[in-house]
Amino acid sequence: MTIISSRPKSSPGRIDRDDPSVLPRDARLALYRWMLKIRRVEERVQALYPEGDMRCPTHFSIGQEAVAAGAQFLVSPGATP
């Protein structure tokens, strides 16, 4: 099986800031802040859950914060974390 990458071999993993499809820096920072906030809240809930004050089942998405942050960004692009 051959996998073809669209990235140039000279700059693997680098962001081409001149590429119009790249999000502006402030948008990338906003996404990062959303992901960080989601992670911190979920870690706190996970730490408090064993105390028994929360009597409902929880589902954590730790490691999948980008999905929620990206959806929030698309639904309300002006929102801030």
Secondary structure as GFF3:
##gff-version 3
##sequence-region A 1 81
A	DSSP	alpha_helix	25	48	.	.	.	ID=ss1
A	DSSP	three_ten_helix	49	51	.	.	.	ID=ss2
A	DSSP	alpha_helix	65	75	.	.	.	ID=ss3
###
